[in-house]
C-alpha cells in the first residue's frame, strides 16, 4: 500500500519539474533565438519480489513478480530546431539560417555561443549583444564604424564590410555534439567539455531575427495534460492515505 504513495509521490515531483520547464518555454516564447527545453522522464528499474521462507512453499523462494518505484527525471533535452525568421530591416540584426550553428561572443567567463542576433554597437563601434558582450569575428571582436553615414553590411557568408571595405568574418561555429552544450542564462550556451568549436560557413541573414522555437499552443496543451496528471496522482495519494488511516484506526484496534 505504501508503494502506491511512493509511486504517486515521485510522479507528482516529476510532473512539478515538467510544469516548470513548460512555464519557462512559454515565458521565453518571444525571446530572440531561444531554444526550448524538452523534459524527458523514465521509470525506475523494476525490482523482483520473491516470497522467502514461506512454509506453504517449503522454505523455497517463489517469484511474486516485478515492482516499480515510479518515475524520475532522466534528462532535460534542448531542442535545436530552427525558429521562425522575421524581417526587422535593422542593419545590426542578424539571423542564422542553419539550426545547429551559433554566433560566438566574448564574456568575462570566456567565449560563449548564442543564436540571438539582436546586436548593436557601442560608442567605439564595437558590435555587442543585447547583454553587452562583444560579438567575435575570426580575428577578434567585430569593429565597425561610428560614422552614421557608413554602411554596415554582412553578406550571406558572414563577411562584414564597412562600405566596400572588408572588416572581418563572423566567427560562426558548430559542434560535433550539440547535445553536450549547456544553457548558461542570458541566451548563452557553454561547452563544458572545453573542446574547440568548429568554425563553419553558415548563411547569415542581415536585417532578420530568429524567433523562439518554443510553440505556445503545444506548451499550453502539455501544461493542461501535466496539471490533470498531477491532480490524478494527488487523489491517489489522498485515497491511499485514507485507506491507511482506516486500517490503522479500525482494523488495528480489533
Secondary structure, 3 states (H helix, E strand, C coil): CHHHHHHHHHHHHHHHHHHHHHHHHHHCCCCCCCCCEEEEEEECCCEEEEECCCHHHCCCCEEEEEECCCEEEEEEEECCCCCCEEECCCCCEEEECCCCEEEEEEECCEEEEECCCECEECCCCEEECCCCCEEEECCEECECCCCCCCCEEECCCCEEEECCEEEEEECEEECCCHHHEEEEECCEEEECCCCCCEECCCCEEECEEECCCCCHHHHHHHHHHHHHHHHHHHHHHHHHHHHHHHHHHCHHHC
